Amino acid sequence: MKILVTGATGYIGKRLIPLLVNDDHHVVCAVRDKLRADKGYAEEDLIDVIEVDFLKPETLHNIPEDIDVAFYLIHSMSNSSTDFESLEERCAINFKTQLEKTKVKQVIYLSGITNEENLSKHLQSRKNVEDMLKSDAYGLTIFKAGIIVGSGSSSFEIIRDLVEKLPFMIAPKWLNTKTQPLAVRDVLTFLHRSADRQDLYNKSFDVFGPEVLTYKQMLLKFAEVRGLKRYILTVPVMTPKLSSYWLYFVTSTSYKLASTLVDSMGVQIIGKSSNINQLLNVQPKSYKEAVALAFEKIEQNSIVSSWKDSMISSGRLKNNLHKYINVPKFGCFKDYKERPVKDAKKTIDRIWSIGGTTGWYYGTILWRIRGYIDKLFGGIGLRRGRTSPTELDAGDALDFWRVIFADKTQQKLLLYAEMRLPGEAWLEFKIEDGLLKQTATFRPRGLLGRLYWYSVLPFHGFIFKGMINKLVKI
């Protein structure tokens, strides 16, 4: 079959595509920016990558007409727009309008469990999208999941931060809200086994794990898996805003995403039983099993996708990486250094391992201080780290940077700063003519931007010098 996957660079989409290819399906990956698509797709005969932005109807003609099945995996969990509901509605309407012009037989949508009367704004938006995707032209299959547990998922990483950093927690009362966490492996099994299943057309299913747990119980069970003893006291006086700040300062999440999660976590997420487990032969894993499996992936350095690499974790960057790939030359301040390279492979490997737990090779304490300052002023700080300790691709998060271009064959890495700055900043590493060329570029915004550059210039002198010396050292 020919299957369209929207949200192909997202947390679920990146994991679903290999499963569909393994079933010998021809997969069409719809992305807003081809730079963010997995490089391995270009070498796979069963994968096509197309650029489509469902907020821009003029791009929809790129969708082929001979589609059999389509997965709708587009969400805007932490979209900064106050009008995100209308954006999601426009995406759904444009998707439906275009798909009705194709030969598609089935559309599969991953939504959220929406069985409560008082829903959060994002869950209500999911429910609205379900209604908008319904059509007489194709069969619609809806899977409604609760908390998804897997390496790299936002809920998993936030719980991990809380459990591993805080032996004792004074937590908000929403930790007593009940939910039914579901392993990401089970979510993927539901999705890929449902393709071309006519008995699932025009039906909706809640999918959930075998346990009803409060968020407090999830934290404590997570601690058990990690062999940690944790104590949690819930208090009724913590407002949603204070709760959001609590998550923001303790975990790697952004404030906007923290606010969204707090809004959603106040809503009980209990699924309605159905026969979907029997229909698709899925036996959902327990919460502790899901956590243990996630850590297996982490320990093997084989995390396929992470919420941190999604643009929802971005503090500044918009979706199109092409906009930032050409570093400006005029009206900018630059710090340029070069050194002879004696072992290009070793230098490239060091560059590709920069940041995260490896650090920045020189003046690490100063990089951390800069991260704390950024976090204090509402930025993302250094807590995102990086998904893989040794591999980088365009679109990946790297501490408070975003990877714009990464190509080992061209021996070039380009980063764009997502920290809070009175301007824009790029950091480029490139080996050319036997030299490592390291360039920090800053385009100031107004007088404040210029004052900022001169205030940090003394630190640049030895930080960037020390870093390039470490990168080329034999």
N, C-alpha and C positions, 0 to 999 in steps of 0.2 A: 504494500500500500504506500501511497504518498501522503505523508503526514506533515502538517504545518505546526510548528511550535513557536508560539509567541512568548515573549519574556525569556528568550533563549540564553541570555547572559545572566539571568537571575538565579537565585538559590536553588529552586526546584528545577527550572528549565535545564540548567547545565548538567544536572544529575539524571534527568529523564532521557536526554538525547542518546547517550550510549546504550541505554536499555532498548530503545526503539531500533537503533542500528543493529544491535545484536540479534534482534528478531527479523533482520533483513528488510526492514522498512526503509523507504527513501524519505529522508527527513529534510524539510525545508525550514531553516532557522531564520526567523524574522527578528532582526536587531535594528536598533536606531543608529548604531555606529559600527561599521564593519571592523574598525580597529579593536573593538572589544571582544570580537568573536574569537574563540579558541583557534590558535594557529593550526592545530592538528586537523581541523575541519577541511582545510584546503587539500589535504592529502587523502581524504576519505571520499570514495566514489559515491557513497550513499548519502552524502550531506551536501546541500546547497545553502549558501548564506545570502540573504537578501536584506536590503536596507528598507525598513518600513517604520514610519512613525504614525501611530494611529490617531494622533492629534493633528496630523497633516494629511488630509485626504488626497493631495496630489501625489503622495508616495505609495498609495495603496495599489496602484496598477502593477507593482512589482510582484504581487502575490499571484502565483500561477493558477490557472483555471482548473487544472486536473487534480485538485486536492481531494483526497478521500476522507480524511479525518483532520480536525484542527484542535489543538490544545490552547485554551485561553488562560494564560498565566500572568496577566498584567495586573499589578497592584501598585498602589502609591502609599504604602504604609506610613511614611513620614514626610510626605510631600509638604514643603513649607508653605504652599499656597493655602490661603484660608478658604479657597473655593475648590478643594480637591474633589468634593463630591461631583461637581459638574464636570471636572476633568475626566474622572473615571467614567461618567455617563457618556461623555463625548467619545472616549476611546471605545466603549462597548458598542455604541450606535454605529460608529464608523466601521468597526470590525464586522458587525452583523451585516451592514449594508453591502460591504465588499464581498463577504463570504456568500451572500445570497446570489451573487453573480457567478459563482464557481460551481463545480460539481460535488462539493462537499456533502457527505452523508451524515456526519456526526461532529458535533462540537462538544468538547469536554472542558468544563470549567472547575477550577479549584477555588472554592469559596471558604467562608468561615461558618462555624456553627452559630445559628441565629435563632435560638428557640426561646429567648427571653423577650418580654415586651419592651423593656427599656434597654435599648442597645447603644453601644458607643457609636460615635459618628462613623468610624471606619467599618464597623460591622454592619451598620445600617446601609452604608454605601455598597458593601458586598451584596447585601440582599437586593438592593435596587438593581445592581448589575445583573443578577440572576434573572430578574424579570425582563430586562432589556435584551438579553441574549436569546430569549425564546423566539422561535421562528417556525413557520410552516414549511420552510425550504430544507430544513435539516432536523435531525434528532439532537436534542440537548441533554447531556449527562452532567449532573452537578454533584461534586463531592464537597462536603462541608466538613472541614477539619478544625480541630481546636489547636492547642499548643503543639507545635511540631518540635520533636526532640532529635537533634542530630548535630554532628560536628559542624560548627560554623553557623548554625541557626542563631538568630538574635536572642531568642529566649534561652537557649542552651548557654551561650556565651555570657549573658547577663547573670544567670544563676551561677555559672562557674566563677565569675568575678566575685560575687557576693560570698559564696561558700569558701573560696580559697583565700580571700583577703580578710574576712571578718569572723573571728572566733565567737564573738557575741554581737548580736544584732538587735537594735531597737527599731522595729519595723512598723510600717503602717498597717491598718486593719484589713486592707484588701488582701493581705497574705492569707486570710481565712476564706477567701473566695474559692469555690470548688471548680475543678476542671478535669478533663480527661486527656492527658497528654498522649500523643501518638508518635511512634518512631518514624523518622523520615523514610526509612527503608519500607515501612508499611504504606506510607503515603504514595511512594513511587510505584509500589506493587499494584495498588488500587488503580493508579492512573494508567500505567502501561498495559495492564491486563484488560482494561475496559475498552480499548480501541477496537472499533468495528464489532461491538457487541450490540446487536439490534434489540436484545431484551433489556438493554439499559437506556434506550432512547426515551427522551422526554420524562426522565425520572431524576429524583434528587435523593441523595443518601448522606446521612451523617456518618463520618468515619472517625473512630476514636479508639483509644487504648482500653485495656481490660479493667483499669482501676479508676475510681473517682478519688481525686486527691486535692487537698488545698495547696496553694502555693507554698505555704509553710512546710507541709509534708514533703513537697517536691524538693525544697532546699535541704531538709534533713536527710532524705533518702539519697540525694546527690552526695551529701557529706559522707554517708555510709559507704557508698561506692568508692569514694576517694580515701577512705580510712581516716576521716577527720571527725572530731567531736565538736559540734556547734550548738549554741544556745540562742534561742530567738524569743524576744519579748515583743508582742504586738501592742500598740497603743492607739487609742481612738482619736487622738488630737492632731495627727499629722495630715495636713491638708493635701489635696492633689498636687498643688504647686510644690510644697515641701517634699512630697514623695518623689516628684520628678527630679528635683535637685539632688535628693538622696541617691537615686539611681545614677544620675549624671556624674556626680563626683566620685562615686565608688566604682562604677563600672566603665566599660569602654564605649557605652552608647552615647549618642548625641542628645542634647536636651530636647530637641523636637521629637526624636524617637521615644525618649523616656516619657514625655508628656502623652504621646499616643498610647504607649503601653500601659501607663497608669490609668488612662481613660478606659482602656479595654479590660484591664485586670479587675476592675470593679464589677464586671458582668460575669455571672456564673455561666460556664460553658459546659453544658451537659447534653450529650447527643441522644437522639431518638433511635431506638433499636430498629434494625431491618434485617433482611436476609442477604445483604451485600457480602458479608464475610464468606458465606457458603457459596454464593454465586461465583465469586472470584477466587475462592480457596485461599483466603488470607486469615492467618491467625495472629492478630496484633500482639506485639511483644509488650512485656511489662515495662514500667518506667525505668526500673533499675537495669533491666537488660538493654534498653535503648541507650542509657547513659554509658554503660560499659562498652557497648559497640562503638559509640562515638569516640571514646578514648582510645580504642584500638586504632581507629583511623588517625587520630592525632599523633599517637606514638609511632605510627608508620609513616608520618609526614605525607599522608595521602588524602588530605581534605580536598574534595572536588570543588566545592563552592563555599563561600562565606558571605554573610550579610555585610561584613566590613568592606568587601570589594564592590558591593552594590552602591549605586549612587545615593541610596538613602542615608549612607554614613557620611556623605560629603558635606563639608561646611561651606564650600564656595563653588565647586565645579558644576557646570551644567552637563547635560548628557553627551554632547558632541565633542569628542576628544580632538577632532580635526581642528577645532577652533584654537586650540592651545599648542599645537604641534610646531608651529612656526614661531620661534622665540623672537620677540621684537628686538630691533637694533637701535632704534632712535628714541631719545628721551629716557634712556635707561642707565642705571648704574651696574657695573660689572666687576666681578672678582674673578680674574682668569689666572690659572696656574697650569703649568705643564711639566712633565717629568719623563725621562727616557724609560721605556718599558723593556725589561730584560726577559720576562716570562709573561707573555700576553694571556695565556690560559689562566695562570694563577691570579693575575690582576682582574680579569673578567669575572672569575669565580668569586673573588672578594667583593667586587662591585655588585654582583647579583645576590650576594648574601647580606648586603648592608641593611642596617636598621633592625627593628624587632629585637629579639634576644641577643643578636650579634652586636648591636649598637652601631655607632658611627665612627669607630676606630680611633678617634681622638677627641678629647674634651667631652667624653660621654656625659659627665655630670652637668656640663653647660647645656647640652642638648636636652637633658631631663628638666633642668630649670626652665628652659624655653617652653617645654611641653607643659609644665605646671602653670606657667604664666598664661599660656594660651587657654588652658582649661579654665583658669580663674576668670578670664574675660569672655567665657562662653564659647571657646573654640573646642576642637576635638582632642587636642593634646597628643601625647604619644601612645595612648592606651590601645589604639586599634592594632598596633604591631603590624604583622604581616601574616598572610595565610600559609604560605610555604616558606621554609627557611632558606631555600636555595633557588627557587624559580620565581620569575617575574613575567607578567604579561601586561599589555596595555589595559588600563582600567583598574588594576590592582591597587588596593590601599597599602601604603607603606608609611607607618607612623602618621605624621601630619602632612604627608605628601601623597600625591596620586601619580601612578605610573602613566605617562602619556605615550611613550615609545620605548620598547625593549626588544632588541634584536642582537643576539650574540654573534650572528654571522657578520653583521655590520659593526659589531663591537661598539654599540651605542645604547645608552640609557638616558632617558629624559624624564625628569620629575617636575610636577607642578605643585606649589605649596597650597595646602588647604587650611593652614593656620590663619588666625585673624591677623591681618596686616593692612596698613594704610597704602595698599598697592598690590601688585602681583609679583610672584617670584617663581623662577625656574632654576633647576639644578641639573646640569648636563655632564655626563661622563662619556668620553669618546676616545678610542685609540685610533690614531691616524699617523702614518709616516713614522712608526716606531715610538710615538709619544702618547702619553695619556694626557688628554686635554680636559681640564675640569673647569667649568664655567658656571658661576652663580650670577644670575641676571635678576635685577629688581626694577620694575617699572613703578615709580612712585605715584601716589595720588595726592596732588596738592602739596602744600608746605609741610603738612604732618608726615607725609611719606618721605620727603627729603630729610627731615629731622630724624626720622626713624633710621634711615640708612646710615647717617653719620654717627648715630648713637651706637650702632652695633658694629661699625667698621673696625674698631680696635679688636673685637673678638674674632671677626672674620680673618684677620691677619694670621693668627696662629691656629685657629680651628681648621680652616680649609688647607693651610699649609701642612699641618700635622696629618690630616686625613689623606691627602694625596701621597704623602711620603709613605704612609702605611700601606696604601693600595698597591704601590709599585715595589715594595720591599720584597727581596728574595728570601 
